[in-house]
Amino acid sequence: MKPAFDPKELEIVGNNPPLRQGEKGIPVFNRPISPKENLELLFNGETPCWMPVVGMRGFDVHVFRPRLFPDNVATHLVYDAEPQIQYESNLCKGWFDLEWEFVPQAGGATVHPGKPKVPSMVNWEDYISLPHVEALDWAGSAKINEEYLKTDNVRQIAFLSCLWERLISLMDVENAAVALIDEEEQEGVHRLFDRLCDMYDKMIEKAKQYYGIDMVLWHDDWGTQISTFFSPAVHREMILPYMKRIVDSCHSRGLRFELHSCGLNETLVPLMIEAGVDMWCGQGVNDFDKLAHQYKDAPIIFGIPAPAAVPGTSKEEIFRKAEAFVERYKGCKVAINCLFEFADLDVANAIYEASRKAYRE
């Protein structure tokens, strides 16, 4: 049996390295085991000590997006040990010589449509070549980020614009959607995805070797707020085999695989499971309450939102709501998906205490 809850576990005893210079690092709490050990229990199908808190600002994950990868720089998503980049323009080039424009209001970047770099997948090799990731200065980057990666949290490296997103960035979304189903273009899509898998496999190998990472975060948005971009059948034929290759590449090296996929993607959950995805933290447009219970016996963790804090609510009422929240998902494989810092630490502490007590049984 797990040790009984001790109020001292809520004490903040330090901070993790800041995700960006000038910021305050994610708090380190006086937990009975490390966040990494706790999340690993859940990955292994066991009951963790507490409900993990994952996501960009989660208490249990340390996000790493090194500037070694040009796409991180181009999309303004660098999280590493070096000083923050002072951009002279919102336009910046990433891999494949693609120009991205950062949109401050949206907090993201996009490749402008209308002039696709690859007009057809039939002969995409005439327009682009894949990056030589082995030529990157992995050793130099690892040395610079040595202190940044010293943490008991799960060290997670992110790969941006993966299979479907990469196709969109190269072709524009309309052309990319056609390429997935057009018989003349499908073979070229298969060739590109095969080569991309070779590239990502090398990146995973190097990231494990030089950074000692624990998890890969794979960005590939599959849907809109209304539905998916493609059917499960198209996914099974055009995306699943390659995604499974990347998941297997992670698992063969002892790494976990988290899928970041925005959009209403509930119909694709069976394919996520088939690919071996360890965790999916999607948007609230998905019914994660339904999914968590429907697939509670499947080997996938769902990132769910925490209950919102209501100003003026007493700590006693917050704890009662936390108890009900934890009870609702007891027996499910869930973690709190925290894209940003908790608005109210009382909510985080209440969920922690309630889950520590409930999971001890």
C-alpha positions, 0 to 999 in steps of 0.5 A: 500500500502507498504511504498515507498522505502527508500535508507536507507533500504540498510544500514547494521545495524548489523550482525546476529550470525555467522553460525560458530565461527570465521565467520562473521554473515549474515548482518542485513539491515535496512528493513521496516519489518523483513525478517521473516515477509517478507518471511511469506507474500510470503508463504501465497500467498501475495506479499512480500515487496521484493524478499527474499534471501534464501539458506545457505548464504541467507540474510533472513534465519538463518541456524541451524544444531546442533551437537546434531544430529550425522549426522551433525557431520559425514558429516561436516555440523555443524552450531551452537554456539559452536567452530568448530569441529577439525576433526582428520579424514575424517571418522566419524560415524553418526546415524545407526552406518554408517561411512561417509567419508568427501571429501574436494574437493566435500565439502560433505560426503558419505557412501562408497558402497560395504558393505551395512549395510542392505542387504535386506529390508525384514528384516532390523530390524535385522541389525539396530534400530532407534535412540532414539531422545527423549533421546538427550539433547535437553534442554542442546543444546537449552541453548548453542544455545540461543544467536545463535538463536536470529535473525529476520531471518527465523530460519531453522533447517536441517534434513539430509539424509531423506527417499530416501537418508537414504535408499541409505546410508543403502543399496547402491544406486543400492540395494535401487533402486531395493527395491523401486520396488521389491514386496518382499522388498517394504513392508520392505521399507514401514515399515522403512519409517513409522518408520522414519516418527515417528522419524522425527515427534518427532524431529520436535516437540522437535525442535519447543519446544526447539529451537523455529524454523520457518522452517524445511529443508528436505534433500532428493536428488531425481535425477542425472544431467540427470534424477530422480532416480525413476519415478513419479509413484514409488515416489507416491507409495513409498515416497509421503505418508511419505513425506506428513506426515512430511510436515503435521507434520511441518504445524500442528506446524506452521512451513514451509517446504523447500525441498532440493533435488538435481538433475533434478527433474522437473517431480516430482514438481506436487508431491512436490505440492501434498505433501504440500512443501512450497519451493524447492531450487534445482540445476540450471540444472532444468529450474526454469524459466519455473517452476516459470511461469508454477506453479505461481498459485500453493502454492510452492515457487521456489528458483532461482539463481540471475543474475551473476555479471560481473566484471567491470559492472557499478551500473547503468547497474546492476540495469537495469538488476535487474529491468528486472530480477524482472519484469520477475518473477513478479507474480511468487512465487520465492526467490533468492537461495543463497548457498553462499554469494553474490559475489557482494553486488551491485547485491543483493542491486539492486535486493532488490531495484528493487523488493521493487519498483515493489512489491509496486504496 
